[in-house]
């Protein structure tokens, strides 16, 4: 479902799955031309409706704008299909009025609506033979999964995590408007390191006591830096945001009193900056998803690498570049699809589940309330 950027890397990752004989049966997009453009070079059928697509598949991949996630997930689960849903899981997308503005609505109303949406999706799953498979690739990134092993085998107590996702701005045409994405940097980028941190605390809780450790409270600040009156645009950052933030910082307190701090922004040049640091009572780990030093290349003339992909959003290929020999592998895309199809065919436990996704939604929209209250701590409802 959907035929844009996410659909392309889902398709590429599915070709590497070995747990199941995966066949991509069809694609549906509300823009027929986009569906045709996606389908033709991949020898995939174009479906004329969601129902036609659901008739043909066991698993539907929802690679559409966040505003559409809830109805599509509920429809798939209602047909007992597995739903692979991209991030963010769901959210608040306004009141439907032409006058809606993401800068001015009461954040408490957004929290209530986002939690209600997440509950409806979880309830739909409880009635279905299918499952929600939340496509949070950070959970399956090799570095994060290695940290999972360390926590499980050493009985580590994770005291503080801090992480970040940042770059120079999304390429999605609809990004920048709250009504399509449910927010800005916090929900669109912060969801990644946040969900990885929430996941590792769940892992710790299971390893040490049998119960996941859940988020209890959050404080946050957000800003729209490229919309400041004094911002000087040099042409390197995306700046056409209508009513969203382009910077966010959140600080999470867990049930056991330990902490996680997450940064997210659109103001970082030089490529994607994805990392999570884990500070435990018996070790320290830095998970570098992007960039990492598996390969570094020096190129004296930018034009030399005109036809060579180096790393996402690098900006220039002149000088030293942290080249990703297999960027999808480092960021966990093939691994998450492999894990999901082990669940589909064999019933394996879902690590990146609907409830983990719902916890992330709860933290994020509680954080928006905190930011509205100038950083005051706000309790988090865990799923």
N, C-alpha and C positions, 0 to 999 in steps of 0.2 A: 504494500500500500504506500503510494508515494513514489516519485521517480527522480528525486533530486540527489544531492550530494550523499546523504546518508544511505539511500538505496544502493548507490554504487559501491560503497565499501562493504555494505551487508552482502551484496552479490559476490564480491571478490572473496570475502571471508568464507562464504558458504562453499565455495569451490575447494576450500582446504579442509573441510570437515571430513573426518574419517569414521566417526561414531555411527554414522547413518548414511544411507544412499540418498543424498539430498538432491531433489530435482526442483528447480524454480519453474512453477507451472504457469505463472501469469503475473501481470502487474496492472494495477488500477491507479489512475491519477485523475483528479477533477479537471486537469488540463490535458486533453487528449494528445496534443502535440508533444508534450513532455513524455507521456507514456510511450508514444511511438518512438521518440528519440532514444529512450532507454531500452526499449524492447528489441528493436531491429538488430543492432550489432550483437546482442546477447541471445538471439533466437528464442525470445520469450513471447508468449501470447499476450495480447492486450485485452483486458477485460473491460466491459462496458459499465460495470457497476460493482459495488462492494459485494453484493450478494453473489454475483457471478464468480468473483474471486474466491469467496468463502466456500462456494460449491466445489472448487477445484483443489483446495489445499487442506492440509492438516495443521499447518503453522502459518500464521500471517505476521509479516514484519511491518510494523507501523512506523514508517519513516516520513512522517508528516509534521507540520507545525504543531507545537504543543497544545494549541487551542482545540485541536481535533482529537487528542489522545483519548479522552474519556469515552466519547460515544463509540469510537472505533474499537477500543479494548472491550467495552461492554458488549458490543455486537458480536465480536469474535468469540468471547467466552459464552455468550448466549447460544452459539452454535457448537459449543464444546470444542473449540479450536484453541490451540496454544497461541498466546499473543506475545510476540517479541516487540517491546515498545521502547522507542528511543527516549532519551532524556530531553528536558525534564519530564518527569512522570505525568504530572498535571499541575494545575495552579488556578489562579484567578485571572480572568481575561476581560474584566470589565462588566458593565451592566447592559451592554448591547446598544447603548444610546450613541448617537452621533457626537454628543458633547463629552463623552467619557475621556478623561485625561489621567494618565498614570501618575502624574505629578501630584494630584490633589485628592484622590479618593481616600477615605478612611482605611488605614491599613488593617484595622481589626476586622472590617468587613471582608477584606481580601483573605485574611486568615480563616475566617469562618467558612467562606466559600471553597477555598482550597482543601480544607480538611473534609468538607462534605463530599467533594469530588473524589478524593482519595478513598473515602469510606465506600462510596458507591462502587468503585472499581474492585476493592477488596471483597465486598459483599457479592459482586457478580462472580468473582473467582470461587467463592465458597459454594456456589450453586452449580459450578461447571465441572466437566471432566477435563477441561483444559487448565492451563496455568499461566500466570503472568511471569514473563521472563524479562526482567528489566535490563535493558542494554546499557548498563553502566560499565564501560570498558575498563575503568580504573580498578574495579574489583578483580578483574582477570589479568591485569598487566603483570608480566613475570616478576617484576620487583615487588609488587604488593603481595602476590601469592607466595613469594619466598619469605616475606615478612610474616605472612600467616603461618608458615611452617615454623619459623623461629619462635613465635609467640606460643604456638601449640606445644612444641617439644621442650621448651625451656620453662614454661609456666610463668612467662614474663608478666609483670604488672606495667601496663602502659600508663605513664604519668602525664605526658603531654605530647600532642601531635601538632605540627603546624605545616601548612601546605598552601599551594597556590596554583591557580590556572589563570594565565594572562596572555594576551597578545595584542595586536594592533587593531582588532575589530573584526567581527563576523562578516562573512561574504554573503550571507543569506539576505535576500531582498527585503523580507518582512522583518528582519531584526531591527530593533530600534523603536518599535511600537508595542506598548504594553499589551494591547488587545490581541496580539498574535502570539506573544511569547510569555506573557505572565510576569514580566519584569525585565531586568537588564542583566548586568554582570553577575549579580548574586545568584539568580536562578539559572542563568544560561551557562555560566562558567564555574561559579562556586559549588554547584551541585556535584562536580567531579571529585575534588579533594575532600569535600564534606562527606560524600557517600563512602569514599574509601576509609575515612576515619571512623564513621559509624560502623562500617563493616568490621574493621579490625577490633573495635571494642566489643562487638558481638562475638567475634572469634575468641577474644580473651575471656569473656564471661563464660562461654561454653567450656573452654579448656580448664579454667580454674575453679568453676563452681557449678557448671551445668546450665546456667541461665545467662542469656545475653545481657550485657551492660548497655543501658539505654540513655539517650540524651534527656537531661532534666530541665535545663534552662539555657538561654542564649542572650547575648548582648551584641549589638551591631551598630555600625555607622555606614552610610552610603553617601555617594557624591556624584554629581554630573559635571565632571571636570572640563570636558570639551564643550560644555554649554555655558561655562562661566563667561561673563561679559568681557573679562580680560584675557581669555584664551587666545593665544597666537597660533594660528593654523599654518604649519609649514608643509602640509600636504602628505605627511607620513602616516597619520592616524585616520581612521574612519571617524567622521564627525556628524553624520546626518541623523543623529538620534532625536526622536521626537519627544518622548516622555518617559525615558528610562534612565537608570543610573549607569555610569561607565566605570565605577569603582565601588568596591564593597569590602568590608572586613567584618567577620563574625567570630565570636568567642563562645564556645560551647562548654557547658559544665555537664558531666555525666552523673549518673546515679551514685557512683562511688566517689564523687568529688574530684575526679581527674578532668583534664582539660584538652580542648582542641581549638586551634586558631586557624582560620582560613581567609585567604586573600583572593580576590577576583577582580580583574580589570580589563579594559580595552586600551590601555595607555602604554603598553610595553612594546618597544621596538626590538628587532633582532630575532624574530621567530617566536614560536610558542614556548611558554615557560610553565612546565607542568612538573611539580615535585611534591613529595610528602616526606617529612622527617618525623621519625618516631623516637621519642625519648622514653625509655623504659628503665625499670630498676636494675636490669641486668645487661642491657645492651643499648646501642643507639644505631639507627638505620636511616639512611637517606635514599629514598626511592626517586630516582631521576627518570621520568618518562620522556620528557623533551626539555632541553636537549640532553644528550648523553655523549660519552666519549668513545663509543664503540668504534667510530670511524671519524677522522678529522681530515679535511682536505684543504690545501692552500691553492687558490686560483688567482693569478695576478690580473686577469682581464675578465670582467664580468661576461662578456659575449662568448667566451670560450665554453661556458657551461649553459649556453642558451637552450639546448635540448636535453639537459640533464637535470632531473629532479634531485634536489639535495635534502631539504627538510621543510616542513610546512611553515609558510609565512616568514621566511628568512629575510625577505626584503631585497637583499643583494647577494649575489654569489661570488663577489670579489673579496679576496682575502681569505681568512680561515673560516670554514663552515663546519658545523657538527653534523656531518652527513649521516643520515639514517639508512643503513643498508637494507633494512626491512622495518620501516616505520610502523606498519600495522602490527607487527609482532611485538615491538616494544610497548605499544599502547594497548595491547590486549584484545584487539578485534577478533583475530581468528580463534583465540582461546575462549572468548565468551561464547562464540557460536558453537564451538566444539562442546562446551559445557552444556549449553542449552539443548543441543540435540541428544546428548546423553540423558537428559531429563525426559525429552520427548519419547525416545525409544526404550529407555530402561528404567525410568522413574527415579533417576538420581536426584538427590536433594538440590534445590535451587539456592545457590549462594547469593545471587543478586535477585532477590525476590520482590514481590509486590509490597510486602511489609517493610522491607528495607527502603524501598523507593518512597513509601508513604511517610516513613520517619524523616527522610530527607526533605520532603515537602513540608512537613510540620515544622522542622527547624528553620527552613528558609522563610516561610511566611510569618513565623514568630519573630524571626530576625528583622523582617520589614517593619513589624510593629515596634520593635526595640529602636530601630533607626528613627522612626517617626517620633519616638519619645526621647530622642537625643542620647541614645545608648543605654537607657535603663534596661535592666535584666528582665526578661519575659519568660514565664514557664513554658515548657514544651510538652505537648501531648504526644506520647509515644504510642505507636500502633502495636 
